[in-house]
Amino acid sequence: MNIGFEYIKYRWNAKGRHGIHSPFVFDLMDKCLKIQFSKEDNEELNDLFTALKTDSRSIEIEDFGAGSKKLSNLRPIPKIFKTSSSKGKYGKLLYQLARFHQFKNVLEFGTSLGVGTCYLQLGSPEAKITTVEACKNTREIALESFKMLELKNIESIRSTFDEFLAQKRETKYDLIYIDGHHDGDALLRYLNELKENKHDETIFILDDIRWSKSMFKAWNSVIASEEYHVTLDFFRFGIAIPRKHQVKEHFTLKL
Ligand SMILES: C[S@@+](CC[C@H](N)C(=O)[O-])C[C@H]1O[C@@H](n2cnc3c(N)ncnc32)[C@H](O)[C@@H]1O
């Protein structure tokens, strides 16, 4: 994928809140995306980031996904933080969605160092967050992150995504964040297997939709699918929501 060219195309098509006729999407742009971090949450996140950026340890990574484009197997924690953790405007978007919707049940595929999980839990403190990570050493650092921020409502599961799906849990999640194993066929398989775990307002966040041709192809089939009537393109994040009562519509939105 020529990511530079893709970004120009995205920016050309991306809209702000003006010209959006769907009240649901207008509210998202007008209210949710205006939420700012509370002072306490901002401080907590900054402390966590400083700890991860200055951590002198390296850990052995077991790669269960479609592979990382940038890293070798013994990885310094600051480097994992730099390349794999949600931060900046996408971390903020996780926080904004969590604050706006006050989720009760959240599922995250791909914990890494736990940064995305922390954004979500700070935004929705009442949510029970189940987060799945196959790499033992990476998960252990995430547990340290949760402890540092004193987050107690997180169920951290060490397993592959396929093993987790084989458990056939019955929970209906309000948010499902898929951020690992960036392969288009695998993504579509996970979405299919998670069918029973969604309700009409479940928000699916699909990370790295432009990571490879196969991910982008999968994202385009999500846009075309009748399973999701609202699809939102935020360049790195693709968001899909069933909302079957709404006329099917796709939006390319500025972040
Ligand atoms: C991009 S990182 C997740 C970042 C995190 N969600 C955040 O927001 O900070 C992806 C993680 O998914 C894990 N992973 C990839 N494929 C997996 C699989 N098939 N099963 C379980 N974990 C997997 C990797 O070990 C890696 O830690």
The ligand as an ORCA input file, in Angstrom:
! r2SCAN-3c Opt
* xyz 0 1
  C      -0.775     -3.365     18.076
  S      -0.571     -4.302     19.511
  C      -1.965     -3.839     20.517
  C      -1.920     -2.422     21.045
  C      -2.944     -2.104     22.108
  N      -4.283     -2.506     21.700
  C      -2.966     -0.634     22.425
  O      -3.968      0.020     22.056
  O      -2.020     -0.111     23.030
  C      -1.044     -5.928     18.997
  C      -0.873     -7.010     20.052
  O      -1.646     -8.129     19.626
  C      -0.983     -9.325     19.977
  N      -1.430    -10.371     19.029
  C      -1.258    -10.381     17.683
  N      -1.843    -11.443     17.141
  C      -2.407    -12.145     18.154
  C      -3.175    -13.343     18.212
  N      -3.473    -14.028     17.100
  N      -3.616    -13.753     19.414
  C      -3.326    -13.042     20.532
  N      -2.578    -11.905     20.550
  C      -2.138    -11.464     19.364
  C       0.490     -8.998     19.824
  O       1.272     -9.854     20.640
  C       0.550     -7.521     20.225
  O       0.947     -7.373     21.559
*
